[in-house]
Amino acid sequence: MRLPLRRVLRIVLSLVVIVFLWSRIGRQYRDRSGLWLIGSLTLSLILLLVVIVEATGLQQKWRKQRDQVPKKPLGLDS
């Protein structure tokens, strides 16, 4: 499976931001407020979800399902 360049860039940039956040948390854990830590954790979780969705190709599966049109919409049988 060959990933398009755009998807690879999203994955790499997300991982770079996660590494930056966690290295910053590690260095300045005592100096930062709890709200900053919660925000960093939330952003990390969102970026991890982005990496998972991009790596597994779930987004393309969702698009294919959305684009499929039923032959008899709304249960109309005539």
Biotite code that builds the C-alpha atoms (Angstrom):
import biotite.structure as struc

atoms = struc.array([
    struc.Atom([0.000, 0.000, 0.000], chain_id="A", res_id=1, res_name="MET", atom_name="CA", element="C"),
    struc.Atom([1.484, 3.316, -1.076], chain_id="A", res_id=2, res_name="ARG", atom_name="CA", element="C"),
    struc.Atom([0.471, 6.384, 0.886], chain_id="A", res_id=3, res_name="LEU", atom_name="CA", element="C"),
    struc.Atom([0.063, 9.716, -0.914], chain_id="A", res_id=4, res_name="PRO", atom_name="CA", element="C"),
    struc.Atom([2.525, 12.439, 0.013], chain_id="A", res_id=5, res_name="LEU", atom_name="CA", element="C"),
    struc.Atom([-0.205, 14.564, 1.607], chain_id="A", res_id=6, res_name="ARG", atom_name="CA", element="C"),
    struc.Atom([-1.165, 11.791, 4.049], chain_id="A", res_id=7, res_name="ARG", atom_name="CA", element="C"),
    struc.Atom([2.478, 11.117, 4.911], chain_id="A", res_id=8, res_name="VAL", atom_name="CA", element="C"),
    struc.Atom([3.004, 14.826, 5.624], chain_id="A", res_id=9, res_name="LEU", atom_name="CA", element="C"),
    struc.Atom([-0.046, 14.899, 7.936], chain_id="A", res_id=10, res_name="ARG", atom_name="CA", element="C"),
    struc.Atom([1.263, 11.888, 9.839], chain_id="A", res_id=11, res_name="ILE", atom_name="CA", element="C"),
    struc.Atom([4.810, 13.241, 10.137], chain_id="A", res_id=12, res_name="VAL", atom_name="CA", element="C"),
    struc.Atom([3.724, 16.740, 11.168], chain_id="A", res_id=13, res_name="LEU", atom_name="CA", element="C"),
    struc.Atom([1.316, 15.344, 13.764], chain_id="A", res_id=14, res_name="SER", atom_name="CA", element="C"),
    struc.Atom([4.060, 13.190, 15.242], chain_id="A", res_id=15, res_name="LEU", atom_name="CA", element="C"),
    struc.Atom([6.493, 16.136, 15.280], chain_id="A", res_id=16, res_name="VAL", atom_name="CA", element="C"),
    struc.Atom([3.975, 18.273, 17.200], chain_id="A", res_id=17, res_name="VAL", atom_name="CA", element="C"),
    struc.Atom([3.350, 15.440, 19.679], chain_id="A", res_id=18, res_name="ILE", atom_name="CA", element="C"),
    struc.Atom([7.094, 14.984, 20.272], chain_id="A", res_id=19, res_name="VAL", atom_name="CA", element="C"),
    struc.Atom([7.516, 18.743, 20.720], chain_id="A", res_id=20, res_name="PHE", atom_name="CA", element="C"),
    struc.Atom([4.645, 18.917, 23.240], chain_id="A", res_id=21, res_name="LEU", atom_name="CA", element="C"),
    struc.Atom([5.856, 15.974, 25.283], chain_id="A", res_id=22, res_name="TRP", atom_name="CA", element="C"),
    struc.Atom([9.465, 17.174, 25.341], chain_id="A", res_id=23, res_name="SER", atom_name="CA", element="C"),
    struc.Atom([8.239, 20.570, 26.510], chain_id="A", res_id=24, res_name="ARG", atom_name="CA", element="C"),
    struc.Atom([6.069, 18.939, 29.186], chain_id="A", res_id=25, res_name="ILE", atom_name="CA", element="C"),
    struc.Atom([9.061, 16.899, 30.341], chain_id="A", res_id=26, res_name="GLY", atom_name="CA", element="C"),
    struc.Atom([11.313, 19.930, 30.654], chain_id="A", res_id=27, res_name="ARG", atom_name="CA", element="C"),
    struc.Atom([8.885, 22.422, 32.175], chain_id="A", res_id=28, res_name="GLN", atom_name="CA", element="C"),
    struc.Atom([6.441, 20.198, 34.046], chain_id="A", res_id=29, res_name="TYR", atom_name="CA", element="C"),
    struc.Atom([6.742, 22.101, 37.344], chain_id="A", res_id=30, res_name="ARG", atom_name="CA", element="C"),
    struc.Atom([6.607, 25.592, 35.803], chain_id="A", res_id=31, res_name="ASP", atom_name="CA", element="C"),
    struc.Atom([3.407, 25.138, 33.770], chain_id="A", res_id=32, res_name="ARG", atom_name="CA", element="C"),
    struc.Atom([-0.142, 25.317, 35.033], chain_id="A", res_id=33, res_name="SER", atom_name="CA", element="C"),
    struc.Atom([-2.477, 22.340, 35.109], chain_id="A", res_id=34, res_name="GLY", atom_name="CA", element="C"),
    struc.Atom([-4.607, 23.881, 32.366], chain_id="A", res_id=35, res_name="LEU", atom_name="CA", element="C"),
    struc.Atom([-1.610, 23.930, 30.014], chain_id="A", res_id=36, res_name="TRP", atom_name="CA", element="C"),
    struc.Atom([-0.975, 20.261, 30.778], chain_id="A", res_id=37, res_name="LEU", atom_name="CA", element="C"),
    struc.Atom([-4.622, 19.335, 30.120], chain_id="A", res_id=38, res_name="ILE", atom_name="CA", element="C"),
    struc.Atom([-4.570, 21.276, 26.848], chain_id="A", res_id=39, res_name="GLY", atom_name="CA", element="C"),
    struc.Atom([-1.389, 19.523, 25.754], chain_id="A", res_id=40, res_name="SER", atom_name="CA", element="C"),
    struc.Atom([-2.847, 16.121, 26.575], chain_id="A", res_id=41, res_name="LEU", atom_name="CA", element="C"),
    struc.Atom([-6.035, 16.933, 24.655], chain_id="A", res_id=42, res_name="THR", atom_name="CA", element="C"),
    struc.Atom([-4.088, 18.122, 21.623], chain_id="A", res_id=43, res_name="LEU", atom_name="CA", element="C"),
    struc.Atom([-1.914, 15.007, 21.779], chain_id="A", res_id=44, res_name="SER", atom_name="CA", element="C"),
    struc.Atom([-4.968, 12.753, 21.791], chain_id="A", res_id=45, res_name="LEU", atom_name="CA", element="C"),
    struc.Atom([-6.496, 14.571, 18.830], chain_id="A", res_id=46, res_name="ILE", atom_name="CA", element="C"),
    struc.Atom([-3.252, 14.323, 16.876], chain_id="A", res_id=47, res_name="LEU", atom_name="CA", element="C"),
    struc.Atom([-2.928, 10.621, 17.707], chain_id="A", res_id=48, res_name="LEU", atom_name="CA", element="C"),
    struc.Atom([-6.428, 10.086, 16.320], chain_id="A", res_id=49, res_name="LEU", atom_name="CA", element="C"),
    struc.Atom([-5.387, 11.949, 13.162], chain_id="A", res_id=50, res_name="VAL", atom_name="CA", element="C"),
    struc.Atom([-2.356, 9.669, 12.809], chain_id="A", res_id=51, res_name="VAL", atom_name="CA", element="C"),
    struc.Atom([-4.475, 6.541, 13.287], chain_id="A", res_id=52, res_name="ILE", atom_name="CA", element="C"),
    struc.Atom([-7.137, 7.664, 10.796], chain_id="A", res_id=53, res_name="VAL", atom_name="CA", element="C"),
    struc.Atom([-4.556, 8.650, 8.192], chain_id="A", res_id=54, res_name="GLU", atom_name="CA", element="C"),
    struc.Atom([-2.440, 5.520, 8.613], chain_id="A", res_id=55, res_name="ALA", atom_name="CA", element="C"),
    struc.Atom([-5.358, 3.076, 8.432], chain_id="A", res_id=56, res_name="THR", atom_name="CA", element="C"),
    struc.Atom([-7.189, 4.805, 5.596], chain_id="A", res_id=57, res_name="GLY", atom_name="CA", element="C"),
    struc.Atom([-10.479, 5.055, 7.498], chain_id="A", res_id=58, res_name="LEU", atom_name="CA", element="C"),
    struc.Atom([-11.185, 8.417, 5.910], chain_id="A", res_id=59, res_name="GLN", atom_name="CA", element="C"),
    struc.Atom([-11.250, 6.883, 2.415], chain_id="A", res_id=60, res_name="GLN", atom_name="CA", element="C"),
    struc.Atom([-13.618, 4.146, 3.597], chain_id="A", res_id=61, res_name="LYS", atom_name="CA", element="C"),
    struc.Atom([-15.974, 6.766, 5.038], chain_id="A", res_id=62, res_name="TRP", atom_name="CA", element="C"),
    struc.Atom([-15.895, 8.706, 1.762], chain_id="A", res_id=63, res_name="ARG", atom_name="CA", element="C"),
    struc.Atom([-16.708, 5.620, -0.284], chain_id="A", res_id=64, res_name="LYS", atom_name="CA", element="C"),
    struc.Atom([-19.666, 4.811, 1.951], chain_id="A", res_id=65, res_name="GLN", atom_name="CA", element="C"),
    struc.Atom([-20.925, 8.388, 1.772], chain_id="A", res_id=66, res_name="ARG", atom_name="CA", element="C"),
    struc.Atom([-20.677, 8.489, -2.024], chain_id="A", res_id=67, res_name="ASP", atom_name="CA", element="C"),
    struc.Atom([-22.664, 5.299, -2.535], chain_id="A", res_id=68, res_name="GLN", atom_name="CA", element="C"),
    struc.Atom([-26.244, 6.045, -3.529], chain_id="A", res_id=69, res_name="VAL", atom_name="CA", element="C"),
    struc.Atom([-28.919, 3.419, -2.875], chain_id="A", res_id=70, res_name="PRO", atom_name="CA", element="C"),
    struc.Atom([-30.861, 2.198, -5.908], chain_id="A", res_id=71, res_name="LYS", atom_name="CA", element="C"),
    struc.Atom([-34.196, 2.738, -4.170], chain_id="A", res_id=72, res_name="LYS", atom_name="CA", element="C"),
    struc.Atom([-33.754, 5.678, -1.797], chain_id="A", res_id=73, res_name="PRO", atom_name="CA", element="C"),
    struc.Atom([-35.971, 6.084, 1.266], chain_id="A", res_id=74, res_name="LEU", atom_name="CA", element="C"),
    struc.Atom([-37.462, 2.636, 0.815], chain_id="A", res_id=75, res_name="GLY", atom_name="CA", element="C"),
    struc.Atom([-39.595, 3.660, -2.154], chain_id="A", res_id=76, res_name="LEU", atom_name="CA", element="C"),
    struc.Atom([-40.462, 0.527, -4.089], chain_id="A", res_id=77, res_name="ASP", atom_name="CA", element="C"),
    struc.Atom([-42.353, 1.534, -7.206], chain_id="A", res_id=78, res_name="SER", atom_name="CA", element="C"),
])
